[in-house]
């Protein structure tokens, strides 16, 4: 059996660990190597995953069928464009990009060179989310009227709280997951966004709270709480919750509800460990399936660009304190 040759470009993003673990679980995948501009981190990760280290990702591009890009957000565009020009399929960590121009260039180059570009939206592959989507599609709650969404977490560190590297704070980081899920559930484009938020909790010089109100073209409205609201001793990092109200009923979705509580004698800490559905594994399986079958992945670069556009519109509203219209710069035909 010919294996799919994959490389991971950068461990700047924490999700690279889980994605690489997931790659190694697939019998039809060969992890060719890890590229990272940080020598220490790259060598450490290559040793951990028993693969080769590349300081220059261009060398890795010449040896693989596809790459997983987990750099800081600002570097997504440059590396994705280089991967497209090398003819390599790619999975790009969210948010897809930090500006309209970057996203447009990434999509254009992928189309020009006929490569698949996928956005890392693992929540699409979370079992609770998948079951909720099936229930909605089956008409179990009738037509969707509105959705309340919450994506909370602890504040990250490093480049995540550097606006130039990340493109924004919590509103950029946590809006995109729910914006994508809501668009997927309602089958309509987001038309307007109103946002209030700012630097309200952590005093790190970047937005750590955001509340968005969205109106979709089909009349559905929604709210997103995209805050880094969990304090450092909170028992769990991720929290994604949706309440979907329809004409026939209400559906509540708690994506990380399956946990076990661990009490540590060593440091007197209490932590909740998620043991349920692993959306990261589903995401990686889909990426490999799309490469192997040469077919469009279930989550595309366009999906990532659409979600990013909601976040960028939210920042525009945050500045103006007005309801802002989504520009809809991205189109299937482009």
Secondary structure, DSSP 4 states (H G I P E B T S, - for coil): -PPEEEEEE---STHHHHHHHHHHT-TTEEEEEEE-SSHHHHHHHHHHTT-EEESSHHHHHTT-SEEEE-S-GGGHHHHHHHHHHTT-EEEEESSS-SSHHHHHHHHHHHHHTT--EEEE-GGGG-HHHHHHHHHHHTTTT-SEEEEEEEEE-B---GGGG-HHHHSSSHHHHHHHHHHHHHHHHHTS-EEEEEEEEES-SS-SSS--EEEEEEEETTS-EEEEE----B-TT-S-S-EEEEEEEESS-EEEEETT--EEEEE-TTT--EEEEE-S--HHHHHHHHHHHHHHHT---SS-HHHHHHHHHHHHHHHHHHHHTS-EE------TT-
